[in-house]
């Protein structure tokens, strides 16, 4: 296994596509459909990397980042935001809240996202 990735994404099709592609690359994958479950799984699973959507039910991605940042146990787990929101304000806010990178879904294919994950985990 190359590492454990948590995908917090409410779009089932996209989440399942990412899970398949990550598993093909020998990553262990954990899934969450909403922000509240995602935050719980960050605490339980301690993934090596989180792929986080921003528009989520229960708790949005910004709130996940805010709560994660306040928790000593999980605050250093890296997060890459994967969102359709691409305005400078959202990107800046996500990075200020501790995300390591911000990918706009429309600008990256799933294969390119996997390449980013692999590069990130090699650091």
MMTF fields as JSON, N, C-alpha, C and O atoms, coordinates in Angstrom:
{
  "mmtfVersion": "1.0.0",
  "mmtfProducer": "UNKNOWN",
  "numBonds": 491,
  "numAtoms": 492,
  "numGroups": 123,
  "numChains": 1,
  "numModels": 1,
  "chainsPerModel": [1],
  "groupsPerChain": [123],
  "chainIdList": ["A"],
  "bondAtomList": [4, 2, 8, 6, 12, 10, 16, 14, 20, 18, 24, 22, 28, 26, 32, 30, 36, 34, 40, 38, 44, 42, 48, 46, 52, 50, 56, 54, 60, 58, 64, 62, 68, 66, 72, 70, 76, 74, 80, 78, 84, 82, 88, 86, 92, 90, 96, 94, 100, 98, 104, 102, 108, 106, 112, 110, 116, 114, 120, 118, 124, 122, 128, 126, 132, 130, 136, 134, 140, 138, 144, 142, 148, 146, 152, 150, 156, 154, 160, 158, 164, 162, 168, 166, 172, 170, 176, 174, 180, 178, 184, 182, 188, 186, 192, 190, 196, 194, 200, 198, 204, 202, 208, 206, 212, 210, 216, 214, 220, 218, 224, 222, 228, 226, 232, 230, 236, 234, 240, 238, 244, 242, 248, 246, 252, 250, 256, 254, 260, 258, 264, 262, 268, 266, 272, 270, 276, 274, 280, 278, 284, 282, 288, 286, 292, 290, 296, 294, 300, 298, 304, 302, 308, 306, 312, 310, 316, 314, 320, 318, 324, 322, 328, 326, 332, 330, 336, 334, 340, 338, 344, 342, 348, 346, 352, 350, 356, 354, 360, 358, 364, 362, 368, 366, 372, 370, 376, 374, 380, 378, 384, 382, 388, 386, 392, 390, 396, 394, 400, 398, 404, 402, 408, 406, 412, 410, 416, 414, 420, 418, 424, 422, 428, 426, 432, 430, 436, 434, 440, 438, 444, 442, 448, 446, 452, 450, 456, 454, 460, 458, 464, 462, 468, 466, 472, 470, 476, 474, 480, 478, 484, 482, 488, 486],
  "bondOrderList": [1, 1, 1, 1, 1, 1, 1, 1, 1, 1, 1, 1, 1, 1, 1, 1, 1, 1, 1, 1, 1, 1, 1, 1, 1, 1, 1, 1, 1, 1, 1, 1, 1, 1, 1, 1, 1, 1, 1, 1, 1, 1, 1, 1, 1, 1, 1, 1, 1, 1, 1, 1, 1, 1, 1, 1, 1, 1, 1, 1, 1, 1, 1, 1, 1, 1, 1, 1, 1, 1, 1, 1, 1, 1, 1, 1, 1, 1, 1, 1, 1, 1, 1, 1, 1, 1, 1, 1, 1, 1, 1, 1, 1, 1, 1, 1, 1, 1, 1, 1, 1, 1, 1, 1, 1, 1, 1, 1, 1, 1, 1, 1, 1, 1, 1, 1, 1, 1, 1, 1, 1, 1],
  "groupList": [{"groupName": "UNK", "atomNameList": ["N", "CA", "C", "O"], "elementList": ["N", "C", "C", "O"], "formalChargeList": [0, 0, 0, 0], "bondAtomList": [1, 0, 2, 1, 3, 2], "bondOrderList": [1, 1, 2], "singleLetterCode": "X", "chemCompType": "L-PEPTIDE LINKING"}],
  "groupTypeList": [0, 0, 0, 0, 0, 0, 0, 0, 0, 0, 0, 0, 0, 0, 0, 0, 0, 0, 0, 0, 0, 0, 0, 0, 0, 0, 0, 0, 0, 0, 0, 0, 0, 0, 0, 0, 0, 0, 0, 0, 0, 0, 0, 0, 0, 0, 0, 0, 0, 0, 0, 0, 0, 0, 0, 0, 0, 0, 0, 0, 0, 0, 0, 0, 0, 0, 0, 0, 0, 0, 0, 0, 0, 0, 0, 0, 0, 0, 0, 0, 0, 0, 0, 0, 0, 0, 0, 0, 0, 0, 0, 0, 0, 0, 0, 0, 0, 0, 0, 0, 0, 0, 0, 0, 0, 0, 0, 0, 0, 0, 0, 0, 0, 0, 0, 0, 0, 0, 0, 0, 0, 0, 0],
  "groupIdList": [1, 2, 3, 4, 5, 6, 7, 8, 9, 10, 11, 12, 13, 14, 15, 16, 17, 18, 19, 20, 21, 22, 23, 24, 25, 26, 27, 28, 29, 30, 31, 32, 33, 34, 35, 36, 37, 38, 39, 40, 41, 42, 43, 44, 45, 46, 47, 48, 49, 50, 51, 52, 53, 54, 55, 56, 57, 58, 59, 60, 61, 62, 63, 64, 65, 66, 67, 68, 69, 70, 71, 72, 73, 74, 75, 76, 77, 78, 79, 80, 81, 82, 83, 84, 85, 86, 87, 88, 89, 90, 91, 92, 93, 94, 95, 96, 97, 98, 99, 100, 101, 102, 103, 104, 105, 106, 107, 108, 109, 110, 111, 112, 113, 114, 115, 116, 117, 118, 119, 120, 121, 122, 123],
  "secStructList": [7, 7, 7, 3, 3, 3, 3, 3, 7, 1, 7, 2, 2, 2, 2, 2, 2, 2, 2, 2, 2, 2, 2, 2, 6, 6, 7, 3, 3, 3, 3, 3, 1, 1, 2, 2, 2, 2, 2, 2, 2, 2, 2, 2, 2, 7, 7, 1, 3, 3, 3, 3, 7, 1, 1, 7, 1, 1, 1, 7, 2, 2, 2, 2, 2, 2, 2, 2, 2, 6, 7, 6, 6, 6, 6, 6, 1, 3, 3, 3, 3, 3, 3, 1, 7, 7, 7, 2, 2, 2, 2, 2, 2, 2, 2, 2, 6, 6, 7, 1, 3, 3, 3, 3, 4, 4, 4, 7, 7, 2, 2, 2, 2, 2, 2, 2, 2, 2, 2, 2, 2, 2, 7],
  "xCoordList": [0.834, 0.0, 0.872, 1.891, 0.453, 1.187, 0.771, 1.513, -0.383, -0.883, -2.399, -3.046, -2.948, -4.395, -4.94, -4.472, -5.942, -6.565, -8.025, -8.739, -8.463, -9.871, -10.47, -9.967, -11.543, -12.251, -13.557, -14.408, -13.71, -14.953, -15.643, -15.294, -16.625, -17.266, -18.698, -18.927, -19.674, -21.071, -21.547, -22.594, -20.803, -21.159, -20.723, -19.537, -21.708, -21.404, -20.596, -19.64, -20.981, -20.277, -18.801, -17.919, -18.538, -17.154, -16.385, -15.229, -17.025, -16.361, -15.976, -14.852, -16.907, -16.615, -15.539, -14.705, -15.555, -14.51, -13.138, -12.172, -13.062, -11.787, -11.329, -10.143, -12.262, -11.927, -11.318, -10.278, -11.972, -11.447, -10.043, -9.149, -9.85, -8.541, -7.463, -6.343, -7.786, -6.806, -6.47, -5.31, -7.477, -7.22, -6.363, -5.539, -6.556, -5.719, -4.246, -3.343, -4.024, -2.66, -2.176, -1.156, -2.914, -2.556, -2.653, -1.943, -3.534, -3.812, -4.939, -5.828, -4.899, -6.037, -6.975, -6.524, -8.265, -9.205, -10.347, -10.928, -10.65, -11.78, -12.681, -12.195, -14.005, -14.949, -15.873, -16.202, -16.28, -17.315, -18.168, -17.655, -19.49, -20.423, -20.75, -21.288, -20.437, -20.741, -19.642, -18.797, -19.671, -18.613, -18.518, -17.421, -19.668, -19.66, -19.041, -18.209, -19.452, -18.886, -17.405, -16.589, -17.074, -15.679, -14.788, -13.708, -15.222, -14.43, -14.259, -13.178, -15.342, -15.287, -14.262, -13.489, -14.263, -13.34, -11.895, -10.969, -11.688, -10.314, -9.787, -8.648, -10.618, -10.208, -9.992, -9.031, -10.89, -10.82, -9.72, -8.968, -9.627, -8.763, -7.346, -6.428, -7.156, -5.845, -5.227, -4.156, -5.909, -5.388, -4.088, -3.762, -3.364, -2.146, -2.481, -1.684, -3.683, -4.105, -5.627, -6.246, -6.228, -7.674, -7.946, -7.352, -8.851, -9.381, -10.751, -11.646, -10.921, -12.1, -12.871, -12.327, -14.147, -15.051, -15.476, -15.407, -15.913, -16.356, -17.866, -18.357, -18.604, -20.061, -20.552, -20.636, -20.874, -21.238, -22.467, -22.706, -23.252, -24.34, -23.786, -22.629, -24.622, -24.322, -23.345, -23.655, -22.173, -21.12, -20.287, -19.813, -20.105, -19.352, -17.847, -17.38, -17.113, -15.679, -14.921, -13.936, -15.359, -14.696, -14.828, -13.871, -16.009, -16.229, -15.374, -14.834, -15.253, -14.38, -12.953, -12.302, -12.475, -11.118, -10.966, -9.953, -11.971, -11.908, -11.841, -11.024, -12.696, -12.701, -11.435, -10.889, -10.974, -9.748, -8.564, -7.719, -8.51, -7.395, -7.324, -6.245, -8.471, -8.518, -8.237, -8.135, -8.111, -7.924, -6.457, -5.987, -5.745, -4.304, -3.981, -2.939, -4.882, -4.633, -4.617, -3.929, -5.373, -5.519, -5.118, -5.175, -4.719, -4.508, -3.422, -3.453, -2.464, -1.361, -1.603, -0.744, -2.758, -3.077, -3.341, -4.21, -2.607, -2.758, -4.088, -4.629, -4.585, -5.849, -5.627, -4.991, -6.165, -6.245, -7.728, -8.526, -8.085, -9.47, -9.703, -8.89, -10.837, -11.245, -12.675, -13.618, -12.834, -14.134, -14.478, -13.603, -15.762, -16.204, -16.102, -16.136, -15.978, -15.816, -14.421, -13.428, -14.343, -13.032, -12.738, -11.783, -13.558, -13.317, -12.102, -11.833, -11.386, -10.181, -10.482, -9.672, -11.64, -11.988, -12.072, -11.574, -12.707, -12.831, -11.474, -11.156, -10.685, -9.35, -8.519, -7.906, -8.501, -7.732, -8.213, -7.405, -9.54, -10.084, -9.669, -9.252, -9.782, -9.402, -7.937, -7.594, -7.075, -5.636, -5.331, -4.473, -6.033, -5.831, -6.267, -5.723, -7.248, -7.721, -6.846, -7.133, -5.791, -4.827, -4.744, -3.926, -5.556, -5.438, -4.079, -3.57, -3.499, -2.173, -2.238, -1.271, -3.396, -3.565, -5.057, -5.885, -5.389, -6.789, -6.938, -6.368, -7.7, -7.925, -9.379, -10.296, -9.581, -10.933, -11.276, -10.576, -12.349, -12.717, -12.733, -12.249, -13.288, -13.438, -12.094, -12.027, -11.032, -9.722, -8.822, -7.74, -9.264, -8.427, -9.216, -10.351, -8.614, -9.24, -8.933, -7.998, -9.707, -9.388, -7.94, -7.3, -7.427, -6.041, -5.045, -4.042, -5.321, -4.435, -4.5, -3.495, -5.68, -5.823, -5.002, -4.33, -5.046, -4.264, -2.767, -2.027, -2.331, -0.918, -0.539, 0.548, -1.438, -1.192, -1.068, -0.189, -1.955, -1.931, -0.581, 0.065, -0.17, 1.101, 2.288, 3.166, 2.299, 3.368, 3.353, 4.401, 2.176, 2.049, 2.562, 3.236, 2.245, 2.637, 4.113, 4.649, 4.775, 6.218, 7.04, 8.218, 6.43, 7.156, 7.664, 8.296],
  "yCoordList": [-1.197, 0.0, 1.252, 1.322, 2.22, 3.475, 4.482, 5.425, 4.305, 5.268, 5.202, 4.589, 5.847, 5.856, 7.227, 8.256, 7.224, 8.443, 8.456, 7.469, 9.562, 9.751, 10.69, 11.795, 10.255, 11.088, 11.538, 10.715, 12.847, 13.413, 14.105, 15.222, 13.411, 13.86, 13.345, 12.15, 14.238, 13.803, 13.323, 12.682, 13.618, 13.141, 11.678, 11.376, 10.783, 9.344, 8.882, 8.12, 9.342, 8.928, 9.332, 8.51, 10.576, 11.05, 10.34, 9.961, 10.161, 9.488, 8.062, 7.63, 7.33, 5.94, 5.869, 4.964, 6.814, 6.876, 7.089, 6.408, 8.037, 8.314, 7.109, 6.78, 6.462, 5.279, 4.201, 3.63, 3.922, 2.893, 3.249, 2.402, 4.489, 4.893, 4.839, 4.403, 5.272, 5.222, 3.782, 3.463, 2.916, 1.503, 0.84, -0.021, 1.24, 0.695, 1.083, 0.4, 2.179, 2.642, 2.136, 2.598, 1.184, 0.543, 1.443, 1.235, 2.445, 3.227, 2.557, 1.946, 2.675, 2.293, 3.494, 4.628, 3.265, 4.372, 4.256, 3.187, 5.38, 5.499, 6.579, 7.554, 6.403, 7.341, 7.961, 7.352, 9.202, 9.873, 10.684, 11.273, 10.707, 11.403, 12.814, 13.599, 13.155, 14.494, 14.965, 14.183, 16.246, 16.831, 16.291, 16.067, 16.078, 15.585, 14.184, 13.908, 13.309, 11.956, 12.02, 11.256, 12.936, 13.088, 13.48, 12.915, 14.44, 14.875, 13.723, 13.521, 12.971, 11.798, 10.782, 10.215, 10.559, 9.572, 10.071, 9.264, 11.37, 11.89, 11.503, 11.054, 11.676, 11.357, 9.863, 9.452, 9.045, 7.59, 6.944, 6.106, 7.33, 6.64, 7.193, 6.477, 8.46, 9.126, 8.883, 8.287, 9.348, 9.109, 9.882, 10.82, 9.476, 10.19, 11.46, 12.397, 11.479, 12.613, 12.606, 11.544, 13.804, 13.951, 14.71, 15.76, 14.175, 14.892, 15.398, 14.603, 16.714, 17.323, 18.189, 19.13, 17.858, 18.732, 19.841, 19.666, 20.974, 22.075, 22.126, 22.453, 21.808, 21.858, 20.473, 19.557, 20.349, 19.053, 19.195, 20.265, 18.117, 18.146, 18.056, 17.693, 18.389, 18.322, 19.403, 20.184, 19.443, 20.39, 20.623, 19.669, 21.891, 22.112, 21.928, 21.798, 21.919, 21.675, 22.72, 22.396, 23.972, 25.019, 24.733, 24.904, 24.299, 23.965, 22.759, 22.727, 21.769, 20.618, 21.116, 20.708, 22.002, 22.535, 23.315, 23.186, 24.126, 24.913, 24.008, 24.23, 22.99, 22.089, 21.239, 20.995, 20.795, 19.988, 20.797, 20.277, 22.051, 22.924, 23.121, 23.344, 23.039, 23.241, 21.969, 22.016, 20.839, 19.554, 19.135, 18.781, 19.177, 18.869, 17.506, 17.324, 16.557, 15.186, 15.036, 14.163, 15.885, 15.706, 16.936, 16.903, 18.006, 19.275, 19.201, 19.979, 18.286, 18.208, 17.245, 17.104, 16.586, 15.698, 16.581, 17.452, 16.37, 17.247, 17.052, 15.949, 18.176, 18.193, 18.845, 19.893, 18.201, 18.817, 19.049, 18.111, 20.303, 20.618, 20.264, 20.567, 19.614, 19.215, 19.711, 19.068, 20.861, 21.517, 22.117, 22.342, 22.375, 23.129, 24.626, 25.415, 25.022, 26.436, 26.86, 26.279, 27.858, 28.247, 29.729, 30.219, 30.457, 31.881, 32.088, 31.283, 33.164, 33.465, 33.484, 33.014, 34.024, 34.109, 32.716, 32.498, 31.776, 30.416, 29.729, 29.056, 29.9, 29.291, 29.851, 29.095, 31.171, 31.8, 31.331, 31.018, 31.281, 30.85, 29.417, 29.119, 28.53, 27.134, 26.993, 26.227, 27.729, 27.667, 28.288, 27.793, 29.374, 30.006, 29.082, 29.143, 28.232, 27.293, 26.039, 25.127, 25.991, 24.904, 23.898, 22.982, 24.031, 23.095, 23.271, 24.388, 22.184, 22.225, 22.536, 23.031, 22.243, 22.523, 22.665, 22.252, 23.255, 23.504, 23.179, 23.858, 22.147, 21.738, 21.993, 21.551, 22.696, 22.914, 21.702, 21.41, 21.003, 19.738, 19.856, 18.969, 20.951, 21.106, 21.214, 21.02, 21.52, 21.727, 20.498, 20.503, 19.445, 18.261, 16.988, 16.846, 16.06, 14.754, 13.905, 14.214, 12.841, 11.965, 11.454, 11.34, 11.15, 10.661, 11.737, 11.434, 12.984, 14.075, 14.288, 14.621, 14.096, 14.214, 13.128, 13.399, 11.907, 10.801, 11.136, 10.878, 11.701, 12.09, 13.123, 13.057, 14.082, 15.092, 14.421, 14.763, 13.468, 12.743, 12.023, 12.105, 11.324, 10.58, 11.525, 11.238, 12.631, 13.62, 14.164, 14.309, 14.464, 15.038, 14.084, 14.508, 12.809, 11.839, 11.456, 10.845, 11.807, 11.551, 12.596, 12.375, 13.728, 14.835, 14.421, 15.218],
  "zCoordList": [0.0, 0.0, 0.0, 0.687, -0.774, -0.874, 0.183, 0.458, 0.773, 1.743, 1.8, 0.951, 2.818, 3.014, 2.631, 3.119, 1.746, 1.263, 1.707, 1.53, 2.278, 2.61, 1.572, 1.366, 0.918, -0.052, 0.588, 0.925, 0.755, 1.281, 0.104, -0.278, -0.454, -1.697, -1.717, -1.53, -1.943, -1.951, -3.316, -3.409, -4.372, -5.714, -5.828, -5.965, -5.768, -5.72, -6.929, -6.786, -8.116, -9.332, -9.267, -9.515, -8.938, -8.869, -7.758, -7.945, -6.607, -5.483, -5.869, -5.613, -6.487, -6.858, -7.939, -7.927, -8.865, -9.891, -9.254, -9.599, -8.326, -7.65, -6.818, -6.798, -6.142, -5.348, -6.243, -5.914, -7.38, -8.299, -8.774, -8.768, -9.18, -9.704, -8.619, -8.884, -7.418, -6.325, -5.947, -5.685, -5.918, -5.595, -6.668, -6.361, -7.933, -9.012, -8.815, -9.299, -8.105, -7.81, -6.45, -5.937, -5.869, -4.597, -3.371, -2.387, -3.429, -2.235, -1.465, -2.057, -0.149, 0.68, 0.662, 0.822, 0.469, 0.314, 1.318, 1.507, 1.954, 2.868, 2.277, 1.705, 2.416, 1.807, 2.852, 3.871, 2.557, 3.34, 2.372, 1.421, 2.626, 1.739, 2.192, 1.411, 3.431, 3.917, 4.865, 5.298, 5.175, 5.98, 7.394, 7.905, 8.032, 9.413, 9.482, 10.346, 8.571, 8.525, 8.147, 8.661, 7.247, 6.839, 7.997, 8.165, 8.799, 9.956, 10.944, 11.497, 11.158, 12.05, 11.525, 12.298, 10.197, 9.626, 9.623, 9.7, 9.537, 9.673, 11.045, 11.175, 12.072, 13.452, 13.65, 14.3, 13.087, 13.273, 12.437, 12.935, 11.185, 10.231, 10.144, 9.744, 10.512, 10.41, 9.022, 8.914, 7.961, 6.604, 6.36, 7.088, 5.338, 4.944, 4.173, 4.118, 3.572, 2.766, 2.662, 2.59, 2.654, 2.495, 1.204, 0.958, 0.375, -0.786, -0.362, -0.072, -0.324, 0.287, -0.7, -1.279, -0.883, -1.635, -0.673, 0.543, -1.208, -0.347, -0.179, 0.901, -1.229, -1.145, -0.74, -1.558, 0.544, 1.122, 2.012, 2.572, 2.148, 3.127, 4.551, 4.763, 5.5, 6.94, 7.399, 8.298, 6.782, 7.163, 5.911, 5.295, 5.528, 4.284, 4.5, 5.631, 3.412, 3.482, 4.271, 4.934, 4.214, 5.003, 6.495, 7.25, 6.919, 8.324, 8.733, 9.839, 7.84, 8.119, 8.368, 9.33, 7.488, 7.644, 8.948, 9.635, 9.291, 10.532, 11.751, 12.645, 11.795, 12.953, 12.999, 14.075, 11.851, 11.792, 12.31, 13.039, 11.935, 12.326, 13.842, 14.391, 14.514, 15.969, 16.761, 17.987, 16.079, 16.753, 16.643, 15.562, 17.755, 17.779, 17.177, 16.546, 17.378, 16.945, 15.416, 14.886, 14.711, 13.26, 12.447, 11.218, 13.103, 12.385, 11.315, 10.362, 11.45, 10.491, 9.326, 8.454, 9.303, 8.178, 6.954, 7.002, 5.866, 4.704, 3.965, 3.878, 3.439, 2.706, 1.348, 1.24, 0.314, -1.005, -1.275, -1.262, -1.518, -1.848, -3.308, -4.181, -3.548, -4.891, -5.055, -4.592, -5.718, -5.719, -7.066, -7.903, -7.27, -8.438, -8.188, -9.132, -6.933, -6.611, -7.045, -6.607, -7.895, -8.408, -8.3, -8.902, -7.532, -7.357, -6.449, -5.557, -6.689, -5.905, -4.403, -3.603, -4.02, -2.591, -1.959, -0.855, -2.671, -2.123, -2.061, -1.081, -3.099, -3.119, -1.965, -1.211, -1.831, -0.746, 0.62, 1.495, 0.804, 2.1, 2.414, 3.533, 1.426, 1.641, 2.02, 2.92, 1.335, 1.632, 2.994, 3.724, 3.337, 4.651, 5.785, 6.888, 5.51, 6.532, 6.605, 7.381, 5.808, 5.964, 4.837, 4.906, 3.803, 2.682, 2.021, 1.929, 1.567, 0.938, -0.543, -1.123, -1.166, -2.581, -2.841, -2.029, -3.988, -4.344, -5.82, -6.675, -6.115, -7.503, -7.884, -7.192, -8.969, -9.485, -10.35, -11.32, -10.0, -10.662, -12.18, -12.883, -12.681, -14.13, -14.853, -16.067, -14.119, -14.741, -14.705, -15.291, -14.019, -13.858, -14.132, -13.676, -14.879, -15.073, -13.833, -13.093, -13.599, -12.465, -12.505, -11.459, -13.683, -13.784, -13.351, -12.705, -13.706, -13.288, -11.776, -11.147, -11.201, -9.75, -9.065, -8.069, -9.583, -9.016, -9.087, -8.138, -10.196, -10.332, -9.274, -8.7, -9.015, -7.973, -6.597, -5.807, -6.327, -5.045, -4.898, -3.853, -5.951, -5.91, -5.669, -4.855, -6.373, -6.178, -4.766, -4.136, -4.272, -2.937, -1.859, -0.92, -1.993, -0.965, -1.057, -0.132, -2.158, -2.279, -1.539, -1.26, -1.221, -0.569, 0.78, 1.473]
}
